[in-house]
Amino acid sequence: MTIVPFDHDQARTYQHLTAESLGIPVDERIELDSEVQLRMKLIPAGEFFKGTEADEDFHRVRITRPFYLGSYPVTQESGTMGTHITVRFDDGFRVALAT
């Protein structure tokens, strides 16, 4: 598990090491139909601080399991709003998109 502080290059390295150890890709694409494709990135387990020390809401965030997160926002224009979509990968990773 990566724990802060770490820079962009260290985060990317850990992302690739996590993918390699789990035998899964860093980048995942899900085709919803012939016109809509979701691009996902692997987010590894780790800890980081959200905000700055001057913020009221400054706190540590812990991600306990790796997961895939959409690379781009899902919008009404993408045609997926209003539909709950759940995708299960063979390795047990689960992606649920908000409606």
ZASEVEX-653170 format. One line per 8 residues: number of its first residue (from 1); their letters; for each residue x, y, z of C-alpha. Coordinates in pm, 1 decimal, padded with zeros to 6 digits. Example, Ala and Ser with C-alpha at 12.3 -4.5 7.8 and 13.67 -1.06 7.14 Angstrom:
REM residues 2
1	as	01230.0/-00450.0/00780.0  01367.0/-00106.0/00714.0
This chain:
REM residues 99
1	mtivpfdh	00000.0/00000.0/00000.0  00137.9/00339.4/-00098.6  00132.3/00601.4/00175.6  00185.2/00974.1/00128.6  00396.0/01157.3/00047.2  00447.0/01037.3/-00309.2  00479.8/01220.6/-00637.8  00313.1/01161.9/-00974.4
9	dqartyqh	00584.9/00927.2/-01100.2  00577.4/00717.9/-00781.9  00197.1/00696.2/-00800.2  00211.8/00582.8/-01163.3  00479.6/00323.4/-01079.4  00268.1/00185.9/-00793.7  -00035.9/00176.6/-01023.4  00156.5/-00038.4/-01272.7
17	ltaeslgi	00303.1/-00263.0/-01000.1  -00046.8/-00320.3/-00860.2  -00184.0/-00409.3/-01204.1  00106.0/-00645.6/-01270.2  00071.8/-00822.3/-00934.6  -00303.6/-00871.7/-00987.0  -00270.2/-00965.9/-01353.0  -00507.9/-00692.0/-01467.1
25	pvderiel	-00463.4/-00390.4/-01696.2  -00409.1/-00033.4/-01574.5  -00646.0/00089.5/-01846.3  -00983.7/-00075.7/-01900.6  -01244.2/00004.6/-02166.7  -01608.6/-00092.1/-02144.3  -01829.4/-00067.0/-02451.0  -02185.1/00015.8/-02347.1
33	dsevqlrm	-02307.0/00019.3/-02705.6  -02171.1/00099.8/-03050.5  -02143.4/00471.2/-02967.8  -02053.3/00480.3/-02597.3  -01728.0/00355.2/-02451.1  -01611.9/00411.7/-02093.9  -01241.5/00444.7/-02022.2  -01136.4/00336.0/-01675.6
41	klipagef	-00808.1/00363.2/-01478.6  -00689.5/00134.5/-01200.7  -00670.7/00309.1/-00863.7  -00442.8/00113.0/-00628.6  -00488.0/00080.1/-00254.1  -00309.6/00348.4/-00054.6  -00339.2/00658.0/00162.0  -00328.4/01027.8/00087.4
49	fkgteade	-00433.2/01355.9/00243.3  -00734.5/01541.3/00101.9  -00712.5/01919.7/00101.9  -00447.4/02129.0/00271.5  -00369.5/02170.3/00637.8  -00539.9/02511.9/00628.6  -00872.5/02353.7/00520.7  -01138.7/02264.1/00776.8
57	dfhrvrit	-01200.7/01936.7/00596.0  -00832.2/01831.0/00577.8  -00811.5/01457.1/00643.2  -00640.4/01132.2/00551.6  -00813.3/00910.3/00294.3  -00748.2/00535.5/00292.8  -00829.8/00320.9/-00009.4  -00824.4/-00038.5/00112.4
65	rpfylgsy	-00877.8/-00220.0/-00218.9  -00781.7/-00133.5/-00575.7  -01069.4/-00036.8/-00805.6  -01138.9/00108.9/-01149.5  -01251.4/00468.9/-01182.3  -01384.8/00638.9/-01494.0  -01124.1/00855.2/-01666.1  -01389.8/01105.1/-01773.8
73	pvtqesgt	-01716.7/01226.2/-01618.8  -02035.6/01048.4/-01724.5  -02271.9/01308.4/-01866.3  -02625.9/01312.1/-01999.0  -02478.4/01357.6/-02345.8  -02299.6/01022.6/-02312.4  -02638.5/00852.4/-02299.6  -02575.0/00667.1/-01973.6
81	mgthitvr	-02754.7/00895.0/-01727.3  -03075.9/00749.8/-01593.2  -02952.7/00391.7/-01633.1  -02785.1/00194.9/-01355.7  -02501.3/-00008.7/-01502.0  -02298.0/-00267.2/-01314.1  -02007.9/-00444.8/-01478.5  -01834.3/-00743.6/-01319.9
89	fddgfrva	-01486.8/-00835.9/-01437.2  -01367.2/-01198.4/-01432.2  -01120.8/-01118.1/-01152.1  -01401.6/-01006.6/-00920.9  -01347.4/-00633.5/-00955.3  -01679.6/-00458.3/-00973.8  -01761.8/-00126.3/-01135.0  -02091.5/00044.3/-01061.0
97	lat	-02186.0/00365.6/-01237.7  -02415.4/00610.7/-01064.1  -02751.3/00680.8/-01227.5
